[in-house]
Amino acid sequence: QQGQMVAPVVANLGPLEDLTLTPNPDEVEEVFTLPLAHLLREENQGYTHFRTAGGYGYTLPVFLNGPHKVWGLTAIVTELTLELLAPDRY
């Protein structure tokens, strides 16, 4: 949907084992974590190519993690965050 604003937040929440997350089940099917080192490994990074019916094509990032793929807006925000946090490695 167009016209919505997304405000990503980067925070240190401490040890993940100490957190109790209760996401809205209507919006979130599963919660998982990925270490920064995992995201920075080249073998876990990729791109998805899309082509519209009108022939317009575009490429978006994707991050791989076993059965999970981080894609869409989440991957775009992740890529921008990696560029800020680790510009010499990403």
C-alpha positions as CSV (number, residue, x, y, z in Angstrom):
1,Q,0.0,0.0,0.0
2,Q,1.4,3.4,-1.0
3,G,1.7,6.3,1.3
4,Q,2.7,4.5,4.5
5,M,5.8,5.5,6.4
6,V,8.1,3.0,7.9
7,A,10.4,4.0,10.8
8,P,13.0,1.3,11.5
9,V,14.6,1.3,14.9
10,V,18.0,-0.2,15.7
11,A,18.4,-1.0,19.4
12,N,20.5,-3.1,21.8
13,L,17.9,-5.1,23.7
14,G,20.5,-7.1,25.8
15,P,20.6,-10.9,25.8
16,L,17.9,-12.3,23.6
17,E,17.3,-15.1,26.0
18,D,16.0,-12.6,28.5
19,L,13.3,-11.3,26.2
20,T,9.7,-12.3,26.1
21,L,8.2,-11.4,22.8
22,T,4.5,-11.4,22.2
23,P,3.9,-10.4,18.6
24,N,0.4,-9.9,17.2
25,P,-0.5,-13.4,15.6
26,D,-2.5,-11.6,13.0
27,E,0.6,-9.9,11.7
28,V,3.5,-12.1,12.7
29,E,3.7,-15.8,12.0
30,E,7.2,-16.5,13.5
31,V,10.0,-14.5,15.2
32,F,13.6,-15.4,14.5
33,T,17.0,-13.7,15.0
34,L,20.0,-13.4,12.8
35,P,23.4,-12.4,14.1
36,L,25.1,-9.5,12.3
37,A,28.0,-11.8,11.4
38,H,25.5,-14.1,9.6
39,L,24.1,-11.2,7.6
40,L,27.5,-10.0,6.6
41,R,28.6,-13.4,5.1
42,E,28.5,-13.2,1.3
43,E,27.0,-16.7,1.0
44,N,23.9,-15.5,3.0
45,Q,23.3,-12.5,0.7
46,G,21.5,-12.5,-2.6
47,Y,19.2,-10.6,-4.9
48,T,15.8,-11.3,-6.3
49,H,14.9,-10.0,-9.8
50,F,11.4,-9.0,-10.6
51,R,9.8,-8.1,-13.9
52,T,6.4,-6.4,-14.3
53,A,3.9,-7.1,-17.0
54,G,5.0,-3.9,-18.8
55,G,8.6,-5.2,-19.0
56,Y,10.0,-3.0,-16.2
57,G,12.5,-4.9,-14.1
58,Y,13.9,-4.3,-10.7
59,T,16.2,-6.1,-8.2
60,L,15.8,-6.3,-4.4
61,P,18.1,-7.8,-1.8
62,V,17.4,-11.1,0.0
63,F,19.1,-12.6,3.0
64,L,19.2,-16.4,3.5
65,N,18.9,-18.3,6.8
66,G,18.0,-22.0,6.5
67,P,14.3,-22.2,6.0
68,H,13.9,-18.5,6.3
69,K,14.4,-15.8,3.8
70,V,14.5,-12.1,4.7
71,W,13.0,-10.3,1.6
72,G,10.8,-7.4,0.6
73,L,10.8,-4.2,2.7
74,T,12.5,-6.1,5.6
75,A,15.5,-6.9,3.4
76,I,15.7,-3.4,2.0
77,V,15.8,-2.0,5.6
78,T,18.4,-4.7,6.6
79,E,20.6,-3.8,3.6
80,L,20.5,-0.1,4.4
81,T,21.3,-0.9,8.1
82,L,24.3,-3.0,7.1
83,E,25.6,-0.2,4.9
84,L,25.4,2.1,8.0
85,L,26.7,-0.3,10.6
86,A,29.4,-2.1,8.6
87,P,30.3,0.1,5.6
88,D,33.8,-1.6,5.3
89,R,32.3,-5.1,5.2
90,Y,29.0,-4.7,3.3
